[in-house]
Amino acid sequence: MSNIDNLTYKELKQINSLFGNQQPEKSNDLNIDDLTGKQVTFFCMNYIYHGEVISSDKGRICLKNAKIVYETGKFENVGFKNAQDLCCNEYFIKKETIESFGILPNKND
């Protein structure tokens, strides 16, 4: 048993007060909700998806005219080398699978 296990509630409160009421800093990162109506490319765990963001909720993002990208080609080239239309009105991506995302100006067809 360590010494921390022997602390009283009062002692724990005193230790906590030493650190103040720290709140995490707010980030100026781009929010996915800010991308509604824009063509966005999502690099996810296994695949790359591209489409127009039409909505998002706590756990997923909905894309219109979604494509799965099998090969990007050079990023400076227009369009993707191999992107297949997913042939559905709405396609959902789980937010937890997204590694990165962005608007790639040369890839918006």
N, C-alpha and C positions, 0 to 999 in steps of 0.2 A: 504494500500500500504506500502511495506517495504522499508527500506533505499536502498536496492540493486536496486530497480526499478528506483531510481533517479540518479544512477551512469552514468557518461558520457562514451563515447567510450574510451576516453583517460585514464580515471580512470580504466576502465576494463582492458585495455592493461597493465597498470602499475601493477595491481594485478596479472595478468597472468605472467608477467615477474618475479615476486617473486618466482614462482614455477618452473621456467626454462622450458626447452624443454624436459620434461620427456618422455621417451619411455618405453613401457612395457618391462620387462625383458624377454629375450628369454628363452624358456623352453627347458630342455634337455629331455623332455618326448618322449616316443616312438611314432613315427609317423606311422599311419596306412599304409602309402605307403611303409614303411620299412618291412612290413609283407608280401608283395607280394610273392606268392609261398609257404607260410607256412600255416600249419593247425592251425587255431585260433578259440577260443571259445568266442562268444559275448554274454554277459548278457545284454539283452535289456529290455525295459519297461515291456513287457508281457511274453516274451519267451526267451529261450536260443538257440542260433544257433551255429553250428560248421561246419567248412568247410575250404577249401583252398582259400585264398584270391587271386583272379586273377586280380582285378583292383579296383580302387576307383576314384571317382571324388568329386566335391565339396559337394554333398549331399548324396551320397550313396556308398556302398561297394558291390562288386560282388563276390560271393562265387561259387566255383566249388565243386561238390560232397557234397552239403549242407545237413545238418540234423537239425531237430528241436529236442531239448532235452526236454523230459517231466520229466525225473528223472535222476539226475546225479549219484546217488549212492555215495559211499565214494570216495573222491577225490584221495586217495592213491590207489584205485583199478584201474585196467586196464579197459578202455572202460567206456561207460555210461550204467547205468542200463536200461534206456528206451530212445533210440534215434531213430527217424524215418527218413528214407531217404526221401528227398523232391522230388526225381525222376525227376530232371530237370538238364539241362546242366549248367544253370546260375541262381543264386538266389540273389536277391538284398535286402540289408538291408539299411534303412534310418539311416544316421549317427546321426540324432537328437534323435533317440530312444535308442542309446547305452548308457548304464550306466557304463559298464566296459568291458574289453576284455583282453585276454592273451593267451599265449601258455601253455596248460596243458599237460605236457609230457606223462602222463599216459592215456590220452584220445585220442591220435592220432593213429587211427587204419588204 
